[in-house]
């Protein structure tokens, strides 16, 4: 089948699924609200809880909900601190925030700003890759974006920065825009730092060094903004260790990754020794992550290169929730581009998996699992395509060398 027809079918089908979800949301909200964390019973908690934690400028030792949840670098806390000046968040609860006009307006402003940055950056990518803007409607009503929107998490800003980086990375006159955006994305969520491999791939060591210096400054200087200064570094490390141990063994359906998939299967099959499943999933993730990193430097396809880096961001972190999937939106736009350079079968498989990854329609609690399985299969697909391309290039190089002789 012609690739343009495949892409039109995908666009039409995913648009239809988004419309079906909207209709079902009004017809049967009890099921369709599963697309949101705890069916909105924990409304915008990532945003409000963060303000509560940082109100006294001592987040890393704040014991509300456990110190394990204070695991972000100080830059991400510092940029939200101005919101705490509007009301006394240190003396109110999450439920109080829902009933506070100032708190609700703060959340509304933060959400609008995050949405603007995310979709403006995606719109620019649509222009760059000559993709129909209708895909933005499909992205907005995807399960990943709906989940992310309700959390009020800074990952939307991090993803927007990655999108801006992708937009300008090949424009030398806008090099510093790319460096700044990538550095901000990296200190907000850490794993987007994998995209700095682009500089190493292009052997642009000077730019990589500039990015590394800026990122280190954004990592360490904001510690001075909070109580205990650099003394918070040790506590942050302990918080991250504690959270990894807790979230790594989580059965939550709102998780992305091989580990939660194995743990969920083990629970369904009544397998008692969950630690074996955890360790197997962990090392399999590490192996695929290392393989993806190596193939990043071997593939000639910019689409596959971005896909491998994005999958590491989404599936390698043990704390990955559904919102980590937000990093694959540029991959969707690239896949729908007329210049994607994928074969028809590769395009068909990629877009088929995207249907399941983005699916917003809730089939009881199975949809998040379907989203996760689709994401894992796409990772395997992109690794397979990269390996095939590498072997073909190696074969062609050998044939060229033999002919020269």
Buried (B, 14 or more C-beta within 10 A) or exposed (E): EEBEEBBEEBBEBBBEBBEBBEEBBEEEEEBBBBBBBEBEEBBBBBBBBBBBBBBBBBBBBBEBEEBBBBBBBBBBBBBBBEBBEEBEBBEBEBEBBBEBEEBBEBBEEBBEEBBEBBBEBBBBBBEBBEBBEBBBBBBBBBBBBBBBBBBBBBBBBBBBBBBBBBBBBEEEEBBEBBBBBBBBBBBBBBBBBBBBBBBEBEEBEEBBEBBBEBBEEBBBEBBEBBEBEEEBBEBBEEBBEBBBEBBBBBEBBBBBBBBBBBBBEBEEEEEEEBEEBBEBBBEEBEEBBEBBBEBBEBBEBBBBBBBBBBBBBBBBBBBBBBBBBBBBBBBBBBBBBEEBBBEEEBBBBBBBBBBBBBBBBBEEEEBBBBBBBBBBBBBEBBBEBBBEBBEEEEEEEEEEEEEEE
